[in-house]
Amino acid sequence: MKLWTGQPDDSGEVTREFLIADVFTATPLEGNQLGIFPDGRGLSAELMQQATREMNYSETVFFLPPDDPATADARLRIFTPGSELPFAGHPTLGSAWVLGELLGKDTVTLQLGIGLVPVELERDPAGAITFGRMSQPVPRLDGPFGRAQELIAALGAEPAPGGLPVETYVNGPVNVYVEFPDEETVAGLDPDMQRLGRIPANISCFAQAGPGRVVTRMFAPALGVTEDPATGSACGPLAVHLARYGRIGLGAEIEVRQGAQIGRPSVLYARVDGSAGSSPGGAAIDRVLVGGRAVVVARGHYRLR
């Protein structure tokens, strides 16, 4: 596979090489599926959106030459079946994993809609990539979610008594967090998707499952994703949410498990660096890191026109 190599043939058809990667897992057929087109040159946004609907994964990405090769290795366009996103976690990690293998680099910088995102890659003694960790944009806290009661009714289960407030964070996507009493409650959620589909956000439902461990499920039917197997863009703000209220320590890495209920178990890791504040929610966040593994499971060619 080479970057920026696909070309229309003489008939006017457009055929492009593609890959499928499973992200936030090292096991094929688990984690979050990602469609990857290594050469998106000449494809309109409309055609990219059509190809994404055809792939029907939560996200598909298209690689383009960066605006400034001195600062980025590739420009990335990320689409869900319903729309384009300025940032998403598993497309960023999966894309960096593929580019790191192609370019032989240990740091890959991607030009995204929200700016430059570097991804550090770890390798084994033989040179194979074993782990990737992205520096996510520090999320903006948008405060209490104004439709919390409507959201809780749509989820069909009561939040944890005395739990963290239902709050909104933005790091490109809009992420809303609801804490439940335990992992069994999270596993048993059966939301009313029609009602939930009226709320245009990533709805992250989580419970702490022990020291340094969190389980979560993410629903976004309004964005074309009924339930996501692994949501890297929501994992970083979740760690920020927990750190702001003293549930986890700054600088401590947590393990986040997601996707088991839909047969795609995933493992994500998150860390928040910063300094503690003098009051609840007063931490100053300097950096948000989210990491995991990925595996390429398919390669082929797609006829797009």
Secondary structure, DSSP 4 states (H G I P E B T S, - for coil): --TT-----TTS--EEEEEEEEES-SSTT-SEEEEEES--TT--HHHHHHHHHHHTSSEEEEEE--S-TTT-SEEEEEE-SS-EES--HHHHHHHHHHHHHHHT-SEEEEEETTEEEEEEEEE-TTS-EEEEEEEEPPPEEEEE-TTHHHHHHHHTSPPPTT----EEEESSSEEEEEE-SSHHHHHT----HHHHTTS-SEEEEEEE-STTEEEEEEEEGGGTEEEES--HHHHHHHHHHHHHTTSS-TT--EEEEE-GGGT--EEEEEEEEEE--SSTT--EEEEEEEEE-EEEEEEEEEE--
